[in-house]
Every structure is written in structure tokens, then in C-alpha cells.
Amino acid sequence: MPYFSFFWTDDNREHLAEHGVTAEEFEEFEEFEEVVQDPAELTRSRSTGNLLAFGYTSGGKFLGCVFEMLDDVTVHPITAYEPHED
């Protein structure tokens, strides 16, 4: 499993909150980091082209986590959501 450094800002924390993901829910955003560091699937967002990791957290929640790589080890989180089956 790769090691990444996550670049959290007030802006990306607020953006996650807009999608119903709060710091409390993410235990200081550890769940986002879990999914990005060990995704079940890694693809690109169809709408933005940003990287998109899907995976399960240690608590069993399935998340989609959108992010960009600032360099080889630095992740800039953009948003996260719980995908729903259509």
C-alpha cells in the first residue's frame, strides 16, 4: 500500500461537508485517506477528469473519493460521496 501525504485545507473540508461528509463522520477524514491509499477501484471522474478512488473504509462504508495528485506523494482531496446504485 502506498504512502501519501494529504493536503487538507478549510476549502476542501467545507466542500466535503457540502456533500454530507463531516469531520466527525470521517474521524478527522481518516476514511477518505483509507480509501485513497487502498482503493478497490481507481479511475477518473467523467465530469472533471480528476482521480476517483472507490473503496470500503475499515468501518465498512463504501465511498467514492475524488482527488488530484500535487506530486508523487501529495494528495489534494476534492470531495467524497457514498455512491448509490441506480
PyMOL Python script that loads the backbone (N, CA, C, O; Angstrom):
from pymol import cmd

cmd.read_pdbstr("""\
ATOM      1  N   MET A   1       0.856  -1.170   0.000  1.00  0.00           N
ATOM      2  CA  MET A   1       0.000   0.000   0.000  1.00  0.00           C
ATOM      3  C   MET A   1       0.904   1.236   0.000  1.00  0.00           C
ATOM      4  O   MET A   1       1.830   1.328   0.807  1.00  0.00           O
ATOM      5  N   PRO A   2       0.639   2.186  -0.902  1.00  0.00           N
ATOM      6  CA  PRO A   2       1.466   3.389  -0.972  1.00  0.00           C
ATOM      7  C   PRO A   2       1.206   4.323   0.201  1.00  0.00           C
ATOM      8  O   PRO A   2       0.149   4.279   0.829  1.00  0.00           O
ATOM      9  N   TYR A   3       2.182   5.162   0.479  1.00  0.00           N
ATOM     10  CA  TYR A   3       2.015   6.197   1.495  1.00  0.00           C
ATOM     11  C   TYR A   3       1.826   7.525   0.778  1.00  0.00           C
ATOM     12  O   TYR A   3       2.581   7.870  -0.131  1.00  0.00           O
ATOM     13  N   PHE A   4       0.811   8.260   1.200  1.00  0.00           N
ATOM     14  CA  PHE A   4       0.567   9.589   0.661  1.00  0.00           C
ATOM     15  C   PHE A   4       0.472  10.598   1.794  1.00  0.00           C
ATOM     16  O   PHE A   4       0.091  10.263   2.916  1.00  0.00           O
ATOM     17  N   SER A   5       0.817  11.807   1.488  1.00  0.00           N
ATOM     18  CA  SER A   5       0.596  12.934   2.382  1.00  0.00           C
ATOM     19  C   SER A   5      -0.645  13.659   1.862  1.00  0.00           C
ATOM     20  O   SER A   5      -0.742  13.945   0.668  1.00  0.00           O
ATOM     21  N   PHE A   6      -1.585  13.953   2.745  1.00  0.00           N
ATOM     22  CA  PHE A   6      -2.840  14.576   2.329  1.00  0.00           C
ATOM     23  C   PHE A   6      -2.826  16.057   2.667  1.00  0.00           C
ATOM     24  O   PHE A   6      -2.549  16.447   3.801  1.00  0.00           O
ATOM     25  N   PHE A   7      -3.131  16.884   1.660  1.00  0.00           N
ATOM     26  CA  PHE A   7      -3.124  18.331   1.795  1.00  0.00           C
ATOM     27  C   PHE A   7      -4.555  18.807   2.079  1.00  0.00           C
ATOM     28  O   PHE A   7      -5.316  19.118   1.163  1.00  0.00           O
ATOM     29  N   TRP A   8      -4.899  18.856   3.377  1.00  0.00           N
ATOM     30  CA  TRP A   8      -6.231  19.289   3.790  1.00  0.00           C
ATOM     31  C   TRP A   8      -6.242  20.800   3.979  1.00  0.00           C
ATOM     32  O   TRP A   8      -5.331  21.370   4.579  1.00  0.00           O
ATOM     33  N   THR A   9      -7.283  21.437   3.461  1.00  0.00           N
ATOM     34  CA  THR A   9      -7.477  22.881   3.630  1.00  0.00           C
ATOM     35  C   THR A   9      -8.892  23.113   4.142  1.00  0.00           C
ATOM     36  O   THR A   9      -9.728  22.210   4.120  1.00  0.00           O
ATOM     37  N   ASP A  10      -9.146  24.321   4.599  1.00  0.00           N
ATOM     38  CA  ASP A  10     -10.511  24.667   5.004  1.00  0.00           C
ATOM     39  C   ASP A  10     -11.469  24.508   3.827  1.00  0.00           C
ATOM     40  O   ASP A  10     -12.602  24.059   4.002  1.00  0.00           O
ATOM     41  N   ASP A  11     -11.013  24.878   2.622  1.00  0.00           N
ATOM     42  CA  ASP A  11     -11.877  24.792   1.442  1.00  0.00           C
ATOM     43  C   ASP A  11     -12.281  23.361   1.118  1.00  0.00           C
ATOM     44  O   ASP A  11     -13.456  23.099   0.861  1.00  0.00           O
ATOM     45  N   ASN A  12     -11.321  22.422   1.127  1.00  0.00           N
ATOM     46  CA  ASN A  12     -11.736  21.068   0.767  1.00  0.00           C
ATOM     47  C   ASN A  12     -12.510  20.403   1.902  1.00  0.00           C
ATOM     48  O   ASN A  12     -13.347  19.538   1.643  1.00  0.00           O
ATOM     49  N   ARG A  13     -12.255  20.783   3.142  1.00  0.00           N
ATOM     50  CA  ARG A  13     -13.086  20.276   4.250  1.00  0.00           C
ATOM     51  C   ARG A  13     -14.522  20.777   4.099  1.00  0.00           C
ATOM     52  O   ARG A  13     -15.471  20.019   4.297  1.00  0.00           O
ATOM     53  N   GLU A  14     -14.680  22.064   3.746  1.00  0.00           N
ATOM     54  CA  GLU A  14     -16.020  22.627   3.545  1.00  0.00           C
ATOM     55  C   GLU A  14     -16.721  21.961   2.367  1.00  0.00           C
ATOM     56  O   GLU A  14     -17.922  21.697   2.425  1.00  0.00           O
ATOM     57  N   HIS A  15     -15.975  21.689   1.301  1.00  0.00           N
ATOM     58  CA  HIS A  15     -16.583  21.048   0.134  1.00  0.00           C
ATOM     59  C   HIS A  15     -17.076  19.651   0.484  1.00  0.00           C
ATOM     60  O   HIS A  15     -18.152  19.248   0.042  1.00  0.00           O
ATOM     61  N   LEU A  16     -16.311  18.914   1.265  1.00  0.00           N
ATOM     62  CA  LEU A  16     -16.776  17.600   1.707  1.00  0.00           C
ATOM     63  C   LEU A  16     -18.045  17.732   2.538  1.00  0.00           C
ATOM     64  O   LEU A  16     -18.965  16.925   2.407  1.00  0.00           O
ATOM     65  N   ALA A  17     -18.094  18.745   3.390  1.00  0.00           N
ATOM     66  CA  ALA A  17     -19.274  18.955   4.232  1.00  0.00           C
ATOM     67  C   ALA A  17     -20.506  19.266   3.386  1.00  0.00           C
ATOM     68  O   ALA A  17     -21.615  18.874   3.748  1.00  0.00           O
ATOM     69  N   GLU A  18     -20.327  19.968   2.259  1.00  0.00           N
ATOM     70  CA  GLU A  18     -21.444  20.261   1.357  1.00  0.00           C
ATOM     71  C   GLU A  18     -22.061  18.981   0.802  1.00  0.00           C
ATOM     72  O   GLU A  18     -23.237  18.961   0.437  1.00  0.00           O
ATOM     73  N   HIS A  19     -21.271  17.921   0.740  1.00  0.00           N
ATOM     74  CA  HIS A  19     -21.754  16.638   0.240  1.00  0.00           C
ATOM     75  C   HIS A  19     -22.120  15.690   1.381  1.00  0.00           C
ATOM     76  O   HIS A  19     -22.237  14.480   1.188  1.00  0.00           O
ATOM     77  N   GLY A  20     -22.297  16.261   2.567  1.00  0.00           N
ATOM     78  CA  GLY A  20     -22.761  15.469   3.694  1.00  0.00           C
ATOM     79  C   GLY A  20     -21.676  14.684   4.396  1.00  0.00           C
ATOM     80  O   GLY A  20     -21.976  13.794   5.192  1.00  0.00           O
ATOM     81  N   VAL A  21     -20.413  14.997   4.115  1.00  0.00           N
ATOM     82  CA  VAL A  21     -19.306  14.311   4.763  1.00  0.00           C
ATOM     83  C   VAL A  21     -18.668  15.284   5.742  1.00  0.00           C
ATOM     84  O   VAL A  21     -18.084  16.288   5.334  1.00  0.00           O
ATOM     85  N   THR A  22     -18.779  14.992   7.016  1.00  0.00           N
ATOM     86  CA  THR A  22     -18.258  15.902   8.029  1.00  0.00           C
ATOM     87  C   THR A  22     -17.014  15.326   8.684  1.00  0.00           C
ATOM     88  O   THR A  22     -16.728  14.135   8.564  1.00  0.00           O
ATOM     89  N   ALA A  23     -16.287  16.179   9.372  1.00  0.00           N
ATOM     90  CA  ALA A  23     -15.076  15.729  10.082  1.00  0.00           C
ATOM     91  C   ALA A  23     -15.432  14.650  11.089  1.00  0.00           C
ATOM     92  O   ALA A  23     -14.677  13.696  11.273  1.00  0.00           O
ATOM     93  N   GLU A  24     -16.571  14.794  11.739  1.00  0.00           N
ATOM     94  CA  GLU A  24     -16.980  13.797  12.721  1.00  0.00           C
ATOM     95  C   GLU A  24     -17.228  12.460  12.036  1.00  0.00           C
ATOM     96  O   GLU A  24     -16.822  11.411  12.536  1.00  0.00           O
ATOM     97  N   GLU A  25     -17.902  12.506  10.876  1.00  0.00           N
ATOM     98  CA  GLU A  25     -18.194  11.285  10.145  1.00  0.00           C
ATOM     99  C   GLU A  25     -16.904  10.627   9.675  1.00  0.00           C
ATOM    100  O   GLU A  25     -16.793   9.401   9.677  1.00  0.00           O
ATOM    101  N   PHE A  26     -15.949  11.423   9.280  1.00  0.00           N
ATOM    102  CA  PHE A  26     -14.709  10.895   8.747  1.00  0.00           C
ATOM    103  C   PHE A  26     -13.632  10.712   9.796  1.00  0.00           C
ATOM    104  O   PHE A  26     -12.500  10.376   9.449  1.00  0.00           O
ATOM    105  N   GLU A  27     -13.941  10.919  11.065  1.00  0.00           N
ATOM    106  CA  GLU A  27     -12.927  10.788  12.104  1.00  0.00           C
ATOM    107  C   GLU A  27     -11.657  11.508  11.661  1.00  0.00           C
ATOM    108  O   GLU A  27     -10.604  10.898  11.477  1.00  0.00           O
ATOM    109  N   GLU A  28     -11.788  12.819  11.498  1.00  0.00           N
ATOM    110  CA  GLU A  28     -10.689  13.659  11.005  1.00  0.00           C
ATOM    111  C   GLU A  28     -10.277  13.254   9.596  1.00  0.00           C
ATOM    112  O   GLU A  28      -9.101  13.346   9.245  1.00  0.00           O
ATOM    113  N   PHE A  29     -11.226  12.811   8.791  1.00  0.00           N
ATOM    114  CA  PHE A  29     -11.031  12.489   7.378  1.00  0.00           C
ATOM    115  C   PHE A  29     -10.179  11.244   7.139  1.00  0.00           C
ATOM    116  O   PHE A  29      -9.689  11.031   6.030  1.00  0.00           O
ATOM    117  N   GLU A  30     -10.001  10.423   8.173  1.00  0.00           N
ATOM    118  CA  GLU A  30      -9.218   9.200   8.013  1.00  0.00           C
ATOM    119  C   GLU A  30      -9.847   8.237   7.010  1.00  0.00           C
ATOM    120  O   GLU A  30      -9.126   7.517   6.319  1.00  0.00           O
ATOM    121  N   GLU A  31     -11.163   8.209   6.916  1.00  0.00           N
ATOM    122  CA  GLU A  31     -11.817   7.288   5.991  1.00  0.00           C
ATOM    123  C   GLU A  31     -11.497   7.650   4.547  1.00  0.00           C
ATOM    124  O   GLU A  31     -11.280   6.763   3.722  1.00  0.00           O
ATOM    125  N   PHE A  32     -11.465   8.947   4.231  1.00  0.00           N
ATOM    126  CA  PHE A  32     -11.074   9.381   2.889  1.00  0.00           C
ATOM    127  C   PHE A  32      -9.675   8.854   2.583  1.00  0.00           C
ATOM    128  O   PHE A  32      -9.426   8.300   1.512  1.00  0.00           O
ATOM    129  N   GLU A  33      -8.780   9.033   3.530  1.00  0.00           N
ATOM    130  CA  GLU A  33      -7.398   8.614   3.343  1.00  0.00           C
ATOM    131  C   GLU A  33      -7.286   7.099   3.188  1.00  0.00           C
ATOM    132  O   GLU A  33      -6.488   6.618   2.383  1.00  0.00           O
ATOM    133  N   GLU A  34      -8.079   6.344   3.950  1.00  0.00           N
ATOM    134  CA  GLU A  34      -8.074   4.880   3.832  1.00  0.00           C
ATOM    135  C   GLU A  34      -8.420   4.448   2.413  1.00  0.00           C
ATOM    136  O   GLU A  34      -7.745   3.597   1.833  1.00  0.00           O
ATOM    137  N   VAL A  35      -9.464   5.033   1.863  1.00  0.00           N
ATOM    138  CA  VAL A  35      -9.936   4.641   0.532  1.00  0.00           C
ATOM    139  C   VAL A  35      -8.900   5.006  -0.529  1.00  0.00           C
ATOM    140  O   VAL A  35      -8.616   4.199  -1.414  1.00  0.00           O
ATOM    141  N   VAL A  36      -8.338   6.197  -0.451  1.00  0.00           N
ATOM    142  CA  VAL A  36      -7.371   6.627  -1.465  1.00  0.00           C
ATOM    143  C   VAL A  36      -6.089   5.786  -1.399  1.00  0.00           C
ATOM    144  O   VAL A  36      -5.493   5.483  -2.432  1.00  0.00           O
ATOM    145  N   GLN A  37      -5.674   5.416  -0.206  1.00  0.00           N
ATOM    146  CA  GLN A  37      -4.437   4.650  -0.072  1.00  0.00           C
ATOM    147  C   GLN A  37      -4.597   3.172  -0.421  1.00  0.00           C
ATOM    148  O   GLN A  37      -3.609   2.496  -0.709  1.00  0.00           O
ATOM    149  N   ASP A  38      -5.824   2.666  -0.398  1.00  0.00           N
ATOM    150  CA  ASP A  38      -6.052   1.254  -0.707  1.00  0.00           C
ATOM    151  C   ASP A  38      -7.390   1.087  -1.426  1.00  0.00           C
ATOM    152  O   ASP A  38      -8.307   0.464  -0.890  1.00  0.00           O
ATOM    153  N   PRO A  39      -7.508   1.641  -2.640  1.00  0.00           N
ATOM    154  CA  PRO A  39      -8.800   1.608  -3.334  1.00  0.00           C
ATOM    155  C   PRO A  39      -9.122   0.233  -3.916  1.00  0.00           C
ATOM    156  O   PRO A  39      -8.227  -0.525  -4.289  1.00  0.00           O
ATOM    157  N   ALA A  40     -10.411  -0.069  -3.984  1.00  0.00           N
ATOM    158  CA  ALA A  40     -10.865  -1.263  -4.687  1.00  0.00           C
ATOM    159  C   ALA A  40     -10.832  -0.996  -6.191  1.00  0.00           C
ATOM    160  O   ALA A  40     -10.624  -1.910  -6.989  1.00  0.00           O
ATOM    161  N   GLU A  41     -11.040   0.269  -6.567  1.00  0.00           N
ATOM    162  CA  GLU A  41     -11.023   0.681  -7.974  1.00  0.00           C
ATOM    163  C   GLU A  41     -10.502   2.103  -8.047  1.00  0.00           C
ATOM    164  O   GLU A  41     -10.864   2.949  -7.230  1.00  0.00           O
ATOM    165  N   LEU A  42      -9.654   2.361  -9.027  1.00  0.00           N
ATOM    166  CA  LEU A  42      -9.133   3.705  -9.260  1.00  0.00           C
ATOM    167  C   LEU A  42      -9.414   4.055 -10.707  1.00  0.00           C
ATOM    168  O   LEU A  42      -9.025   3.329 -11.622  1.00  0.00           O
ATOM    169  N   THR A  43     -10.095   5.177 -10.906  1.00  0.00           N
ATOM    170  CA  THR A  43     -10.492   5.599 -12.244  1.00  0.00           C
ATOM    171  C   THR A  43     -10.399   7.122 -12.305  1.00  0.00           C
ATOM    172  O   THR A  43      -9.760   7.743 -11.456  1.00  0.00           O
ATOM    173  N   ARG A  44     -11.025   7.708 -13.291  1.00  0.00           N
ATOM    174  CA  ARG A  44     -11.090   9.168 -13.393  1.00  0.00           C
ATOM    175  C   ARG A  44     -12.552   9.599 -13.438  1.00  0.00           C
ATOM    176  O   ARG A  44     -13.405   8.910 -13.998  1.00  0.00           O
ATOM    177  N   SER A  45     -12.816  10.739 -12.843  1.00  0.00           N
ATOM    178  CA  SER A  45     -14.162  11.310 -12.860  1.00  0.00           C
ATOM    179  C   SER A  45     -14.534  11.666 -14.301  1.00  0.00           C
ATOM    180  O   SER A  45     -13.746  12.283 -15.018  1.00  0.00           O
ATOM    181  N   ARG A  46     -15.729  11.276 -14.713  1.00  0.00           N
ATOM    182  CA  ARG A  46     -16.191  11.614 -16.066  1.00  0.00           C
ATOM    183  C   ARG A  46     -16.442  13.101 -16.217  1.00  0.00           C
ATOM    184  O   ARG A  46     -16.322  13.644 -17.316  1.00  0.00           O
ATOM    185  N   SER A  47     -16.793  13.772 -15.115  1.00  0.00           N
ATOM    186  CA  SER A  47     -17.132  15.194 -15.227  1.00  0.00           C
ATOM    187  C   SER A  47     -15.920  16.113 -15.124  1.00  0.00           C
ATOM    188  O   SER A  47     -15.899  17.170 -15.756  1.00  0.00           O
ATOM    189  N   THR A  48     -14.906  15.731 -14.337  1.00  0.00           N
ATOM    190  CA  THR A  48     -13.766  16.632 -14.125  1.00  0.00           C
ATOM    191  C   THR A  48     -12.437  16.077 -14.604  1.00  0.00           C
ATOM    192  O   THR A  48     -11.494  16.837 -14.826  1.00  0.00           O
ATOM    193  N   GLY A  49     -12.349  14.770 -14.765  1.00  0.00           N
ATOM    194  CA  GLY A  49     -11.086  14.154 -15.133  1.00  0.00           C
ATOM    195  C   GLY A  49     -10.157  13.916 -13.956  1.00  0.00           C
ATOM    196  O   GLY A  49      -9.069  13.366 -14.126  1.00  0.00           O
ATOM    197  N   ASN A  50     -10.579  14.326 -12.753  1.00  0.00           N
ATOM    198  CA  ASN A  50      -9.769  14.085 -11.562  1.00  0.00           C
ATOM    199  C   ASN A  50      -9.780  12.597 -11.211  1.00  0.00           C
ATOM    200  O   ASN A  50     -10.674  11.855 -11.617  1.00  0.00           O
ATOM    201  N   LEU A  51      -8.777  12.183 -10.455  1.00  0.00           N
ATOM    202  CA  LEU A  51      -8.730  10.799  -9.994  1.00  0.00           C
ATOM    203  C   LEU A  51      -9.902  10.502  -9.069  1.00  0.00           C
ATOM    204  O   LEU A  51     -10.340  11.366  -8.310  1.00  0.00           O
ATOM    205  N   LEU A  52     -10.401   9.285  -9.139  1.00  0.00           N
ATOM    206  CA  LEU A  52     -11.558   8.862  -8.360  1.00  0.00           C
ATOM    207  C   LEU A  52     -11.292   7.463  -7.821  1.00  0.00           C
ATOM    208  O   LEU A  52     -11.166   6.504  -8.581  1.00  0.00           O
ATOM    209  N   ALA A  53     -11.209   7.363  -6.504  1.00  0.00           N
ATOM    210  CA  ALA A  53     -10.984   6.079  -5.844  1.00  0.00           C
ATOM    211  C   ALA A  53     -12.284   5.609  -5.213  1.00  0.00           C
ATOM    212  O   ALA A  53     -12.962   6.368  -4.521  1.00  0.00           O
ATOM    213  N   PHE A  54     -12.623   4.351  -5.457  1.00  0.00           N
ATOM    214  CA  PHE A  54     -13.759   3.721  -4.809  1.00  0.00           C
ATOM    215  C   PHE A  54     -13.221   2.660  -3.871  1.00  0.00           C
ATOM    216  O   PHE A  54     -12.268   1.954  -4.201  1.00  0.00           O
ATOM    217  N   GLY A  55     -13.831   2.550  -2.702  1.00  0.00           N
ATOM    218  CA  GLY A  55     -13.404   1.510  -1.795  1.00  0.00           C
ATOM    219  C   GLY A  55     -14.160   1.542  -0.491  1.00  0.00           C
ATOM    220  O   GLY A  55     -14.962   2.436  -0.222  1.00  0.00           O
ATOM    221  N   TYR A  56     -13.874   0.529   0.313  1.00  0.00           N
ATOM    222  CA  TYR A  56     -14.513   0.394   1.615  1.00  0.00           C
ATOM    223  C   TYR A  56     -13.588   0.909   2.708  1.00  0.00           C
ATOM    224  O   TYR A  56     -12.374   0.709   2.665  1.00  0.00           O
ATOM    225  N   THR A  57     -14.183   1.570   3.676  1.00  0.00           N
ATOM    226  CA  THR A  57     -13.437   2.009   4.849  1.00  0.00           C
ATOM    227  C   THR A  57     -13.325   0.834   5.818  1.00  0.00           C
ATOM    228  O   THR A  57     -13.987  -0.189   5.641  1.00  0.00           O
ATOM    229  N   SER A  58     -12.499   0.981   6.824  1.00  0.00           N
ATOM    230  CA  SER A  58     -12.373  -0.089   7.822  1.00  0.00           C
ATOM    231  C   SER A  58     -13.683  -0.314   8.561  1.00  0.00           C
ATOM    232  O   SER A  58     -13.900  -1.386   9.127  1.00  0.00           O
ATOM    233  N   GLY A  59     -14.566   0.695   8.561  1.00  0.00           N
ATOM    234  CA  GLY A  59     -15.875   0.560   9.179  1.00  0.00           C
ATOM    235  C   GLY A  59     -16.931  -0.017   8.252  1.00  0.00           C
ATOM    236  O   GLY A  59     -18.084  -0.173   8.654  1.00  0.00           O
ATOM    237  N   GLY A  60     -16.551  -0.340   7.000  1.00  0.00           N
ATOM    238  CA  GLY A  60     -17.480  -0.977   6.073  1.00  0.00           C
ATOM    239  C   GLY A  60     -18.260  -0.041   5.174  1.00  0.00           C
ATOM    240  O   GLY A  60     -19.106  -0.500   4.408  1.00  0.00           O
ATOM    241  N   LYS A  61     -18.007   1.246   5.241  1.00  0.00           N
ATOM    242  CA  LYS A  61     -18.713   2.210   4.381  1.00  0.00           C
ATOM    243  C   LYS A  61     -18.050   2.231   3.006  1.00  0.00           C
ATOM    244  O   LYS A  61     -16.822   2.235   2.914  1.00  0.00           O
ATOM    245  N   PHE A  62     -18.855   2.246   1.926  1.00  0.00           N
ATOM    246  CA  PHE A  62     -18.339   2.325   0.567  1.00  0.00           C
ATOM    247  C   PHE A  62     -18.350   3.785   0.138  1.00  0.00           C
ATOM    248  O   PHE A  62     -19.394   4.437   0.171  1.00  0.00           O
ATOM    249  N   LEU A  63     -17.185   4.303  -0.267  1.00  0.00           N
ATOM    250  CA  LEU A  63     -17.058   5.709  -0.641  1.00  0.00           C
ATOM    251  C   LEU A  63     -16.420   5.870  -2.008  1.00  0.00           C
ATOM    252  O   LEU A  63     -15.624   5.043  -2.453  1.00  0.00           O
ATOM    253  N   GLY A  64     -16.795   6.963  -2.660  1.00  0.00           N
ATOM    254  CA  GLY A  64     -16.099   7.459  -3.834  1.00  0.00           C
ATOM    255  C   GLY A  64     -15.344   8.702  -3.399  1.00  0.00           C
ATOM    256  O   GLY A  64     -15.946   9.620  -2.842  1.00  0.00           O
ATOM    257  N   CYS A  65     -14.047   8.754  -3.637  1.00  0.00           N
ATOM    258  CA  CYS A  65     -13.209   9.868  -3.184  1.00  0.00           C
ATOM    259  C   CYS A  65     -12.516  10.495  -4.387  1.00  0.00           C
ATOM    260  O   CYS A  65     -11.723   9.842  -5.066  1.00  0.00           O
ATOM    261  N   VAL A  66     -12.816  11.753  -4.643  1.00  0.00           N
ATOM    262  CA  VAL A  66     -12.240  12.482  -5.765  1.00  0.00           C
ATOM    263  C   VAL A  66     -11.053  13.288  -5.257  1.00  0.00           C
ATOM    264  O   VAL A  66     -11.129  13.945  -4.219  1.00  0.00           O
ATOM    265  N   PHE A  67      -9.945  13.225  -6.013  1.00  0.00           N
ATOM    266  CA  PHE A  67      -8.736  13.911  -5.574  1.00  0.00           C
ATOM    267  C   PHE A  67      -7.833  14.194  -6.764  1.00  0.00           C
ATOM    268  O   PHE A  67      -8.062  13.704  -7.870  1.00  0.00           O
ATOM    269  N   GLU A  68      -6.799  14.996  -6.513  1.00  0.00           N
ATOM    270  CA  GLU A  68      -5.764  15.202  -7.505  1.00  0.00           C
ATOM    271  C   GLU A  68      -4.413  15.006  -6.843  1.00  0.00           C
ATOM    272  O   GLU A  68      -4.257  15.243  -5.645  1.00  0.00           O
ATOM    273  N   MET A  69      -3.449  14.577  -7.622  1.00  0.00           N
ATOM    274  CA  MET A  69      -2.085  14.405  -7.138  1.00  0.00           C
ATOM    275  C   MET A  69      -1.328  15.697  -7.399  1.00  0.00           C
ATOM    276  O   MET A  69      -1.236  16.144  -8.542  1.00  0.00           O
ATOM    277  N   LEU A  70      -0.783  16.302  -6.342  1.00  0.00           N
ATOM    278  CA  LEU A  70       0.003  17.522  -6.494  1.00  0.00           C
ATOM    279  C   LEU A  70       1.443  17.196  -6.890  1.00  0.00           C
ATOM    280  O   LEU A  70       2.100  17.978  -7.578  1.00  0.00           O
ATOM    281  N   ASP A  71       1.920  16.048  -6.454  1.00  0.00           N
ATOM    282  CA  ASP A  71       3.213  15.497  -6.852  1.00  0.00           C
ATOM    283  C   ASP A  71       3.128  13.991  -6.620  1.00  0.00           C
ATOM    284  O   ASP A  71       2.029  13.458  -6.473  1.00  0.00           O
ATOM    285  N   ASP A  72       4.248  13.306  -6.586  1.00  0.00           N
ATOM    286  CA  ASP A  72       4.221  11.841  -6.475  1.00  0.00           C
ATOM    287  C   ASP A  72       3.628  11.312  -5.177  1.00  0.00           C
ATOM    288  O   ASP A  72       3.167  10.171  -5.135  1.00  0.00           O
ATOM    289  N   VAL A  73       3.629  12.119  -4.113  1.00  0.00           N
ATOM    290  CA  VAL A  73       3.155  11.624  -2.816  1.00  0.00           C
ATOM    291  C   VAL A  73       2.113  12.517  -2.147  1.00  0.00           C
ATOM    292  O   VAL A  73       1.608  12.167  -1.080  1.00  0.00           O
ATOM    293  N   THR A  74       1.780  13.651  -2.742  1.00  0.00           N
ATOM    294  CA  THR A  74       0.872  14.598  -2.094  1.00  0.00           C
ATOM    295  C   THR A  74      -0.494  14.585  -2.764  1.00  0.00           C
ATOM    296  O   THR A  74      -0.621  14.877  -3.953  1.00  0.00           O
ATOM    297  N   VAL A  75      -1.514  14.242  -1.980  1.00  0.00           N
ATOM    298  CA  VAL A  75      -2.897  14.165  -2.448  1.00  0.00           C
ATOM    299  C   VAL A  75      -3.648  15.414  -2.009  1.00  0.00           C
ATOM    300  O   VAL A  75      -3.587  15.812  -0.846  1.00  0.00           O
ATOM    301  N   HIS A  76      -4.353  16.025  -2.950  1.00  0.00           N
ATOM    302  CA  HIS A  76      -5.248  17.140  -2.642  1.00  0.00           C
ATOM    303  C   HIS A  76      -6.680  16.609  -2.721  1.00  0.00           C
ATOM    304  O   HIS A  76      -7.205  16.432  -3.820  1.00  0.00           O
ATOM    305  N   PRO A  77      -7.326  16.348  -1.569  1.00  0.00           N
ATOM    306  CA  PRO A  77      -8.707  15.860  -1.569  1.00  0.00           C
ATOM    307  C   PRO A  77      -9.657  16.908  -2.155  1.00  0.00           C
ATOM    308  O   PRO A  77      -9.523  18.100  -1.879  1.00  0.00           O
ATOM    309  N   ILE A  78     -10.601  16.461  -2.950  1.00  0.00           N
ATOM    310  CA  ILE A  78     -11.577  17.376  -3.538  1.00  0.00           C
ATOM    311  C   ILE A  78     -12.957  17.143  -2.953  1.00  0.00           C
ATOM    312  O   ILE A  78     -13.577  18.072  -2.436  1.00  0.00           O
ATOM    313  N   THR A  79     -13.442  15.917  -3.029  1.00  0.00           N
ATOM    314  CA  THR A  79     -14.747  15.618  -2.458  1.00  0.00           C
ATOM    315  C   THR A  79     -14.871  14.114  -2.235  1.00  0.00           C
ATOM    316  O   THR A  79     -14.031  13.335  -2.685  1.00  0.00           O
ATOM    317  N   ALA A  80     -15.917  13.725  -1.543  1.00  0.00           N
ATOM    318  CA  ALA A  80     -16.216  12.318  -1.324  1.00  0.00           C
ATOM    319  C   ALA A  80     -17.724  12.159  -1.240  1.00  0.00           C
ATOM    320  O   ALA A  80     -18.448  13.088  -0.881  1.00  0.00           O
ATOM    321  N   TYR A  81     -18.174  10.979  -1.574  1.00  0.00           N
ATOM    322  CA  TYR A  81     -19.610  10.715  -1.536  1.00  0.00           C
ATOM    323  C   TYR A  81     -19.828   9.215  -1.400  1.00  0.00           C
ATOM    324  O   TYR A  81     -18.941   8.409  -1.678  1.00  0.00           O
ATOM    325  N   GLU A  82     -21.024   8.868  -0.969  1.00  0.00           N
ATOM    326  CA  GLU A  82     -21.441   7.476  -0.925  1.00  0.00           C
ATOM    327  C   GLU A  82     -22.220   7.186  -2.201  1.00  0.00           C
ATOM    328  O   GLU A  82     -23.342   7.665  -2.367  1.00  0.00           O
ATOM    329  N   PRO A  83     -21.627   6.400  -3.107  1.00  0.00           N
ATOM    330  CA  PRO A  83     -22.317   6.093  -4.372  1.00  0.00           C
ATOM    331  C   PRO A  83     -23.606   5.332  -4.124  1.00  0.00           C
ATOM    332  O   PRO A  83     -23.693   4.510  -3.212  1.00  0.00           O
ATOM    333  N   HIS A  84     -24.606   5.616  -4.946  1.00  0.00           N
ATOM    334  CA  HIS A  84     -25.883   4.926  -4.855  1.00  0.00           C
ATOM    335  C   HIS A  84     -26.105   4.150  -6.134  1.00  0.00           C
ATOM    336  O   HIS A  84     -25.802   4.632  -7.225  1.00  0.00           O
ATOM    337  N   GLU A  85     -26.630   2.956  -5.998  1.00  0.00           N
ATOM    338  CA  GLU A  85     -26.952   2.161  -7.179  1.00  0.00           C
ATOM    339  C   GLU A  85     -28.176   2.751  -7.850  1.00  0.00           C
ATOM    340  O   GLU A  85     -29.137   3.145  -7.188  1.00  0.00           O
ATOM    341  N   ASP A  86     -28.130   2.808  -9.185  1.00  0.00           N
ATOM    342  CA  ASP A  86     -29.275   3.329  -9.945  1.00  0.00           C
ATOM    343  C   ASP A  86     -30.214   2.226 -10.335  1.00  0.00           C
ATOM    344  O   ASP A  86     -31.232   2.480 -10.979  1.00  0.00           O
TER     345      ASP A  86
END
""", "prot")
cmd.dss("prot")
cmd.show_as("cartoon", "prot")
cmd.util.cbc("prot")
cmd.orient("prot")
